Amino acid sequence: MAWGAAIKATELGGKVVTISGPDGYIHDPEGISGEKIDYMLDLRASGEDIVAPYAEKFPSATFFPGRKPWEQKVDIALPCATQNELNGDDAKQLIANGVKLVAEVSNMGCTPEAIDAFIASKTTYAPGKAVNAGGVATSGLEMSQNAMHLQWSEAEVDEKLHYIMDSIHEQCIKYGTEPDGYINYMKGANIAGFMKVAHAMMGQGII
């Protein structure tokens, strides 16, 4: 998922400066885009799911063996790999470095301690149940096409996905905005999910 996130972030004008693997992480202050992303995809496809060779090929990068990228100063952090990869100490380091947004691209990428730290410091934290809902939504769109014997273009699918994600964001704001204006996306996503299930049950006459 990290490569997809890197590509999309670059398309939207962001500069991706770190990517990690089981061997450590690389930091490239010039940005990871274009041929650099292509190289990482080729490296992954070869079966070598490591990042050290990146620093050997591109002199602008530095490889940090056995370490995690959360020690770097960034505006946005996107845990994309495994469950609980970003812990409480990592969160404190990111907060100290002035991170503005942490969004879980992976499922439950942050530990409970990390989540508590982000919310306590009023750092914008977006949980995986909202952020990576796009993957589930896309699967649903594929099922809809199959059921209706239709074939939508990439642009049509992207438009529908944008609508779904915008709706999720609006629900998080609706239920997660606190009196001081801080948006608690965790609370918003949890309440929105509960309300969706509750309304469905009421519609079925269960409650």
PASEBA-1860 file (N, C-alpha, C; in nm, 3 decimals):
! residues 207
1> MAWGAAIK> 0.081/-0.121/0.000/0.000/0.000/0.000/0.085/0.127/0.000 ~ 0.209/0.115/0.049/0.294/0.234/0.057/0.319/0.294/-0.080 ~ 0.336/0.206/-0.181/0.366/0.258/-0.315/0.245/0.333/-0.370 ~ 0.125/0.278/-0.348/0.005/0.346/-0.393/-0.013/0.480/-0.325 ~ 0.015/0.483/-0.194/0.004/0.608/-0.118/0.106/0.709/-0.168 ~ 0.227/0.662/-0.199/0.332/0.751/-0.248/0.295/0.811/-0.383 ~ 0.239/0.727/-0.470/0.199/0.775/-0.602/0.088/0.879/-0.591 ~ -0.014/0.849/-0.510/-0.127/0.941/-0.496/-0.083/1.072/-0.430
9> ATELGGKV> 0.001/1.063/-0.328/0.049/1.184/-0.261/0.126/1.272/-0.359 ~ 0.206/1.209/-0.443/0.283/1.285/-0.543/0.191/1.349/-0.645 ~ 0.089/1.275/-0.688/-0.008/1.330/-0.784/-0.078/1.453/-0.728 ~ -0.099/1.455/-0.596/-0.170/1.565/-0.532/-0.076/1.679/-0.490 ~ 0.051/1.669/-0.528/0.144/1.778/-0.501/0.230/1.762/-0.377 ~ 0.220/1.648/-0.311/0.301/1.625/-0.192/0.440/1.575/-0.227 ~ 0.531/1.583/-0.131/0.666/1.529/-0.149/0.685/1.415/-0.050 ~ 0.699/1.295/-0.101/0.721/1.177/-0.017/0.871/1.167/0.010
17> VTISGPDG> 0.910/1.163/0.137/1.053/1.164/0.169/1.103/1.036/0.236 ~ 1.013/0.949/0.281/1.058/0.822/0.340/0.972/0.706/0.291 ~ 1.036/0.591/0.280/0.965/0.464/0.258/1.043/0.359/0.336 ~ 0.971/0.273/0.406/1.037/0.174/0.491/1.014/0.033/0.440 ~ 1.095/-0.058/0.493/1.083/-0.200/0.461/1.127/-0.280/0.581 ~ 1.132/-0.412/0.569/1.173/-0.495/0.682/1.317/-0.474/0.725 ~ 1.397/-0.412/0.638/1.539/-0.391/0.670/1.568/-0.253/0.727 ~ 1.468/-0.164/0.729/1.489/-0.028/0.776/1.411/0.070/0.691
25> YIHDPEGI> 1.463/0.191/0.676/1.393/0.287/0.590/1.494/0.377/0.518 ~ 1.447/0.438/0.410/1.530/0.535/0.338/1.468/0.673/0.353 ~ 1.555/0.774/0.360/1.510/0.913/0.365/1.569/0.984/0.244 ~ 1.481/1.038/0.161/1.523/1.106/0.039/1.465/1.247/0.040 ~ 1.540/1.347/0.085/1.487/1.484/0.094/1.448/1.545/-0.040 ~ 1.496/1.487/-0.149/1.460/1.537/-0.281/1.322/1.487/-0.325 ~ 1.270/1.388/-0.253/1.138/1.335/-0.286/1.145/1.203/-0.361 ~ 1.046/1.118/-0.335/1.038/0.987/-0.399/0.923/0.991/-0.499
33> SGEKIDYM> 0.957/0.999/-0.625/0.855/1.007/-0.729/0.913/0.957/-0.861 ~ 0.826/0.945/-0.961/0.871/0.909/-1.095/0.951/0.781/-1.101 ~ 1.073/0.790/-1.155/1.156/0.671/-1.173/1.195/0.606/-1.041 ~ 1.194/0.684/-0.934/1.229/0.629/-0.803/1.121/0.533/-0.754 ~ 0.995/0.571/-0.773/0.885/0.481/-0.737/0.887/0.359/-0.827 ~ 0.912/0.381/-0.956/0.920/0.268/-1.051/1.028/0.170/-1.008 ~ 1.141/0.224/-0.962/1.251/0.137/-0.918/1.209/0.054/-0.797 ~ 1.142/0.118/-0.701/1.099/0.045/-0.582/0.998/-0.063/-0.617
41> LDLRASGE> 0.911/-0.036/-0.714/0.814/-0.136/-0.757/0.885/-0.253/-0.825 ~ 0.987/-0.223/-0.905/1.065/-0.329/-0.970/1.137/-0.413/-0.865 ~ 1.190/-0.345/-0.763/1.262/-0.415/-0.656/1.167/-0.508/-0.581 ~ 1.048/-0.459/-0.555/0.949/-0.540/-0.485/0.906/-0.660/-0.570 ~ 0.885/-0.636/-0.699/0.842/-0.743/-0.789/0.948/-0.852/-0.803 ~ 1.074/-0.816/-0.781/1.183/-0.913/-0.794/1.189/-1.009/-0.676 ~ 1.107/-0.981/-0.572/1.108/-1.066/-0.454/1.194/-1.011/-0.342 ~ 1.270/-0.904/-0.371/1.353/-0.841/-0.269/1.275/-0.726/-0.206
49> DIVAPYAE> 1.197/-0.759/-0.107/1.110/-0.659/-0.043/1.189/-0.580/0.061 ~ 1.297/-0.514/0.015/1.382/-0.434/0.103/1.405/-0.298/0.038 ~ 1.455/-0.203/0.117/1.471/-0.068/0.064/1.617/-0.022/0.055 ~ 1.710/-0.097/0.113/1.851/-0.056/0.112/1.905/-0.026/-0.028 ~ 1.872/-0.108/-0.130/1.926/-0.082/-0.264/1.887/0.055/-0.320 ~ 1.777/0.111/-0.271/1.734/0.243/-0.318/1.843/0.347/-0.293 ~ 1.901/0.343/-0.172/2.005/0.441/-0.137/2.132/0.420/-0.218 ~ 2.154/0.297/-0.263/2.271/0.269/-0.346/2.252/0.324/-0.487
57> KFPSATFF> 2.128/0.323/-0.534/2.099/0.369/-0.670/2.082/0.521/-0.677 ~ 2.022/0.579/-0.573/1.995/0.723/-0.574/2.074/0.791/-0.463 ~ 2.179/0.864/-0.497/2.269/0.927/-0.399/2.202/1.027/-0.306 ~ 2.085/1.077/-0.345/2.016/1.175/-0.260/1.957/1.113/-0.135 ~ 1.953/0.980/-0.131/1.888/0.910/-0.020/1.988/0.854/0.081 ~ 1.941/0.841/0.204/2.019/0.779/0.311/1.941/0.661/0.366 ~ 2.009/0.550/0.387/1.944/0.430/0.440/1.971/0.420/0.590 ~ 1.864/0.394/0.666/1.875/0.379/0.811/1.837/0.235/0.847
65> PGRKPWEQ> 1.936/0.147/0.861/1.906/0.005/0.887/1.841/-0.019/1.023 ~ 1.738/-0.104/1.022/1.674/-0.146/1.146/1.598/-0.037/1.220 ~ 1.572/0.075/1.155/1.501/0.185/1.221/1.371/0.215/1.149 ~ 1.286/0.294/1.217/1.156/0.330/1.162/1.155/0.477/1.120 ~ 1.075/0.512/1.020/1.079/0.648/0.964/1.016/0.756/1.051 ~ 0.951/0.717/1.160/0.877/0.815/1.239/0.967/0.914/1.311 ~ 1.098/0.893/1.307/1.191/0.987/1.370/1.219/1.108/1.282 ~ 1.178/1.102/1.156/1.202/1.213/1.065/1.098/1.324/1.083
73> KVDIALPC> 1.137/1.447/1.055/1.046/1.561/1.066/0.965/1.571/0.937 ~ 0.834/1.551/0.949/0.744/1.554/0.833/0.614/1.624/0.871 ~ 0.539/1.666/0.771/0.408/1.726/0.795/0.300/1.620/0.807 ~ 0.314/1.513/0.727/0.213/1.407/0.723/0.281/1.271/0.738 ~ 0.225/1.187/0.823/0.277/1.051/0.842/0.169/0.952/0.802 ~ 0.205/0.855/0.718/0.109/0.756/0.669/0.159/0.615/0.697 ~ 0.124/0.557/0.812/0.159/0.416/0.835/0.084/0.328/0.735 ~ 0.160/0.253/0.655/0.099/0.178/0.544/0.123/0.028/0.550
81> ATQNELNG> 0.200/-0.020/0.648/0.245/-0.158/0.640/0.166/-0.256/0.726 ~ 0.193/-0.255/0.855/0.139/-0.359/0.941/0.066/-0.301/1.062 ~ -0.003/-0.388/1.132/-0.073/-0.348/1.254/0.026/-0.306/1.362 ~ -0.007/-0.199/1.433/0.073/-0.151/1.547/0.217/-0.115/1.510 ~ 0.239/-0.066/1.389/0.376/-0.031/1.350/0.420/0.104/1.408 ~ 0.324/0.185/1.451/0.356/0.316/1.508/0.311/0.315/1.654 ~ 0.407/0.317/1.747/0.373/0.304/1.888/0.374/0.439/1.961 ~ 0.355/0.434/2.091/0.347/0.555/2.170/0.470/0.642/2.162
89> DDAKQLIA> 0.588/0.580/2.169/0.713/0.657/2.160/0.728/0.720/2.022 ~ 0.689/0.645/1.918/0.695/0.701/1.782/0.603/0.822/1.771 ~ 0.485/0.811/1.831/0.388/0.921/1.827/0.445/1.045/1.895 ~ 0.507/1.027/2.009/0.566/1.140/2.082/0.674/1.208/1.999 ~ 0.752/1.127/1.926/0.858/1.183/1.841/0.798/1.263/1.726 ~ 0.695/1.209/1.664/0.628/1.280/1.555/0.568/1.412/1.604 ~ 0.503/1.407/1.720/0.442/1.527/1.776/0.548/1.632/1.807 ~ 0.659/1.588/1.866/0.769/1.680/1.899/0.826/1.744/1.773
97> NGVKLVAE> 0.822/1.670/1.663/0.875/1.721/1.536/0.773/1.804/1.458 ~ 0.653/1.820/1.516/0.554/1.907/1.454/0.467/1.846/1.347 ~ 0.445/1.714/1.351/0.359/1.651/1.251/0.219/1.712/1.257 ~ 0.158/1.730/1.140/0.026/1.793/1.134/-0.087/1.692/1.115 ~ -0.057/1.581/1.051/-0.161/1.482/1.022/-0.101/1.342/1.022 ~ -0.171/1.250/1.088/-0.135/1.109/1.084/-0.257/1.033/1.035 ~ -0.244/0.962/0.925/-0.357/0.889/0.867/-0.317/0.744/0.846 ~ -0.397/0.653/0.902/-0.369/0.510/0.891/-0.412/0.457/0.754
105> VSNMGCTP> -0.316/0.429/0.669/-0.347/0.366/0.541/-0.362/0.216/0.562 ~ -0.286/0.162/0.656/-0.297/0.020/0.690/-0.406/0.002/0.795 ~ -0.442/-0.124/0.822/-0.541/-0.153/0.926/-0.475/-0.143/1.063 ~ -0.527/-0.055/1.147/-0.478/-0.039/1.284/-0.327/-0.021/1.289 ~ -0.276/0.072/1.209/-0.132/0.095/1.203/-0.075/0.155/1.330 ~ -0.159/0.220/1.411/-0.113/0.285/1.535/-0.160/0.206/1.657 ~ -0.076/0.201/1.759/-0.115/0.137/1.884/-0.211/0.229/1.960 ~ -0.286/0.175/2.057/-0.375/0.261/2.137/-0.300/0.376/2.204
113> EAIDAFIA> -0.176/0.350/2.248/-0.097/0.455/2.313/-0.065/0.568/2.216 ~ -0.037/0.532/2.092/-0.008/0.633/1.990/-0.132/0.717/1.960 ~ -0.245/0.649/1.948/-0.371/0.720/1.920/-0.403/0.818/2.032 ~ -0.389/0.772/2.156/-0.416/0.858/2.271/-0.326/0.982/2.269 ~ -0.199/0.962/2.231/-0.104/1.073/2.228/-0.142/1.175/2.122 ~ -0.184/1.127/2.005/-0.222/1.219/1.898/-0.346/1.301/1.938 ~ -0.445/1.233/1.993/-0.569/1.302/2.030/-0.544/1.399/2.146 ~ -0.463/1.358/2.243/-0.434/1.444/2.358/-0.362/1.572/2.315
121> SKTTYAPG> -0.279/1.561/2.211/-0.203/1.678/2.164/-0.277/1.756/2.056 ~ -0.401/1.713/2.027/-0.484/1.777/1.924/-0.421/1.767/1.785 ~ -0.343/1.661/1.765/-0.288/1.634/1.633/-0.394/1.562/1.551 ~ -0.413/1.604/1.429/-0.515/1.539/1.345/-0.476/1.394/1.320 ~ -0.561/1.304/1.366/-0.538/1.160/1.350/-0.660/1.099/1.282 ~ -0.638/1.034/1.169/-0.747/0.971/1.095/-0.731/0.819/1.100 ~ -0.828/0.747/1.157/-0.817/0.602/1.174/-0.835/0.525/1.043 ~ -0.779/0.405/1.041/-0.787/0.322/0.922/-0.928/0.292/0.877
129> KAVNAGGV> -1.021/0.279/0.972/-1.159/0.246/0.935/-1.220/0.352/0.844 ~ -1.166/0.474/0.848/-1.213/0.580/0.759/-1.118/0.598/0.641 ~ -0.988/0.602/0.670/-0.889/0.631/0.565/-0.886/0.523/0.457 ~ -0.875/0.397/0.500/-0.861/0.292/0.397/-0.994/0.229/0.358 ~ -1.103/0.298/0.391/-1.234/0.249/0.347/-1.245/0.251/0.194 ~ -1.158/0.329/0.131/-1.160/0.336/-0.015/-1.134/0.202/-0.081 ~ -1.051/0.118/-0.016/-1.024/-0.014/-0.072/-1.148/-0.101/-0.073 ~ -1.220/-0.101/0.039/-1.344/-0.178/0.049/-1.448/-0.120/-0.046
137> ATSGLEMS> -1.453/0.014/-0.054/-1.550/0.079/-0.142/-1.526/0.042/-0.288 ~ -1.399/0.036/-0.326/-1.366/0.000/-0.465/-1.410/-0.143/-0.495 ~ -1.394/-0.232/-0.398/-1.441/-0.370/-0.416/-1.593/-0.371/-0.436 ~ -1.662/-0.286/-0.359/-1.807/-0.276/-0.374/-1.847/-0.224/-0.511 ~ -1.769/-0.128/-0.562/-1.797/-0.075/-0.696/-1.775/-0.182/-0.803 ~ -1.675/-0.266/-0.782/-1.650/-0.375/-0.876/-1.767/-0.474/-0.874 ~ -1.818/-0.504/-0.754/-1.932/-0.595/-0.743/-2.055/-0.536/-0.810 ~ -2.073/-0.404/-0.797/-2.188/-0.338/-0.861/-2.179/-0.350/-1.013
145> QNAMHLQW> -2.060/-0.330/-1.066/-2.042/-0.342/-1.211/-2.075/-0.484/-1.258 ~ -2.026/-0.581/-1.183/-2.052/-0.721/-1.220/-2.201/-0.753/-1.216 ~ -2.268/-0.704/-1.111/-2.411/-0.734/-1.094/-2.495/-0.669/-1.204 ~ -2.453/-0.550/-1.248/-2.530/-0.477/-1.350/-2.477/-0.500/-1.491 ~ -2.373/-0.585/-1.502/-2.312/-0.614/-1.632/-2.268/-0.484/-1.701 ~ -2.199/-0.400/-1.622/-2.149/-0.273/-1.674/-1.997/-0.270/-1.661 ~ -1.937/-0.179/-1.737/-1.793/-0.157/-1.725/-1.768/-0.007/-1.721 ~ -1.737/0.043/-1.602/-1.711/0.186/-1.587/-1.566/0.216/-1.622
153> SEAEVDEK> -1.543/0.337/-1.670/-1.407/0.381/-1.700/-1.334/0.411/-1.569 ~ -1.204/0.423/-1.577/-1.125/0.456/-1.458/-1.171/0.589/-1.399 ~ -1.203/0.685/-1.486/-1.248/0.816/-1.439/-1.381/0.806/-1.365 ~ -1.472/0.720/-1.414/-1.602/0.703/-1.349/-1.586/0.639/-1.212 ~ -1.500/0.538/-1.203/-1.477/0.472/-1.074/-1.415/0.572/-0.976 ~ -1.320/0.650/-1.024/-1.253/0.748/-0.938/-1.351/0.853/-0.888 ~ -1.443/0.894/-0.975/-1.544/0.994/-0.935/-1.635/0.938/-0.826 ~ -1.677/0.813/-0.841/-1.764/0.751/-0.741/-1.688/0.731/-0.609
161> LHYIMDSI> -1.561/0.696/-0.620/-1.480/0.676/-0.500/-1.461/0.808/-0.426 ~ -1.440/0.916/-0.500/-1.427/1.048/-0.438/-1.554/1.084/-0.362 ~ -1.668/1.054/-0.421/-1.796/1.084/-0.355/-1.808/1.006/-0.224 ~ -1.771/0.879/-0.227/-1.779/0.795/-0.107/-1.687/0.848/0.002 ~ -1.562/0.880/-0.035/-1.466/0.927/0.064/-1.504/1.065/0.118 ~ -1.559/1.150/0.032/-1.607/1.281/0.080/-1.719/1.262/0.181 ~ -1.807/1.166/0.155/-1.919/1.140/0.247/-1.868/1.089/0.382 ~ -1.767/1.002/0.379/-1.708/0.951/0.503/-1.647/1.066/0.582
169> HEQCIKYG> -1.577/1.154/0.512/-1.514/1.269/0.579/-1.620/1.359/0.642 ~ -1.728/1.383/0.571/-1.835/1.468/0.624/-1.897/1.407/0.750 ~ -1.913/1.274/0.751/-1.969/1.207/0.868/-1.873/1.216/0.987 ~ -1.744/1.205/0.961/-1.645/1.217/1.068/-1.649/1.357/1.129 ~ -1.664/1.457/1.044/-1.672/1.595/1.093/-1.801/1.615/1.172 ~ -1.910/1.561/1.121/-2.041/1.577/1.186/-2.039/1.523/1.329 ~ -1.984/1.404/1.346/-1.989/1.339/1.477/-1.861/1.357/1.560 ~ -1.756/1.407/1.497/-1.629/1.415/1.569/-1.582/1.554/1.607
177> TEPDGYIN> -1.654/1.658/1.564/-1.611/1.794/1.598/-1.639/1.824/1.744 ~ -1.536/1.865/1.817/-1.549/1.893/1.959/-1.571/2.042/1.983 ~ -1.613/2.081/2.103/-1.646/2.222/2.132/-1.536/2.321/2.098 ~ -1.409/2.278/2.110/-1.299/2.370/2.082/-1.263/2.374/1.933 ~ -1.338/2.299/1.851/-1.314/2.299/1.707/-1.227/2.185/1.658 ~ -1.160/2.115/1.750/-1.076/2.002/1.710/-1.165/1.889/1.658 ~ -1.124/1.830/1.547/-1.201/1.719/1.491/-1.139/1.587/1.536 ~ -1.210/1.516/1.621/-1.167/1.385/1.667/-1.219/1.283/1.567
185> YMKGANIA> -1.136/1.252/1.468/-1.180/1.162/1.361/-1.206/1.021/1.412 ~ -1.137/0.981/1.519/-1.162/0.849/1.576/-1.305/0.842/1.629 ~ -1.343/0.940/1.710/-1.479/0.944/1.764/-1.580/0.957/1.651 ~ -1.552/1.045/1.557/-1.644/1.067/1.446/-1.668/0.942/1.365 ~ -1.559/0.869/1.334/-1.572/0.746/1.255/-1.647/0.638/1.333 ~ -1.619/0.628/1.463/-1.687/0.527/1.545/-1.837/0.553/1.554 ~ -1.872/0.679/1.580/-2.014/0.712/1.593/-2.085/0.698/1.459 ~ -2.020/0.742/1.351/-2.080/0.731/1.218/-2.105/0.585/1.183
193> GFMKVAHA> -2.009/0.498/1.216/-2.027/0.355/1.189/-2.142/0.297/1.269 ~ -2.150/0.336/1.397/-2.259/0.287/1.482/-2.394/0.334/1.428 ~ -2.402/0.461/1.389/-2.529/0.516/1.340/-2.574/0.446/1.212 ~ -2.478/0.413/1.127/-2.512/0.345/1.002/-2.574/0.208/1.029 ~ -2.513/0.134/1.123/-2.565/0.002/1.159/-2.700/0.016/1.229 ~ -2.711/0.113/1.320/-2.835/0.132/1.395/-2.951/0.167/1.302 ~ -2.927/0.256/1.207/-3.033/0.294/1.113/-3.074/0.176/1.026 ~ -2.975/0.094/0.987/-3.007/-0.024/0.906/-3.093/-0.122/0.985
201> MMGQGII> -3.059/-0.141/1.112/-3.137/-0.232/1.197/-3.279/-0.180/1.218 ~ -3.291/-0.049/1.237/-3.424/0.010/1.254/-3.505/-0.004/1.126 ~ -3.438/0.012/1.012/-3.506/-0.002/0.885/-3.558/-0.143/0.862 ~ -3.489/-0.241/0.922/-3.531/-0.380/0.911/-3.632/-0.419/1.019 ~ -3.664/-0.324/1.106/-3.761/-0.350/1.211/-3.706/-0.427/1.329 ~ -3.572/-0.435/1.339/-3.511/-0.512/1.448/-3.518/-0.434/1.579 ~ -3.508/-0.303/1.571/-3.516/-0.220/1.692/-3.644/-0.137/1.686
END
